[in-house]
Amino acid sequence: MEMGIHIPEPPFQVDILDEHNSIVTNPFSGESCVLNPVATAVYYSIKGAEMFEQYEIVQAGLSWFKQHYAKEYMVLLD
């Protein structure tokens, strides 16, 4: 991760699978955003939690995105 850039702590434990930014695409709109590794891990945790109906994780992740990455939230999760 880049030095000097503050990356907020995730709202729950996540596994960081890559140290580089990722392009994530909304499967419904086709719009994309670049996410840092922590935000990418939170995003995929939200999507996995949706599949397994773990709504506390979904809500925690959505709230975190709204607070820290509002633009990306609007593109990917709203």
Summary of the structure (lengths in Angstrom):
residues: 78
radius of gyration: 11.9
end to end distance: 26.3
largest distance: 36.6
contacts: 197
relative contact order: 0.20
helix: 46%
strand: 10%
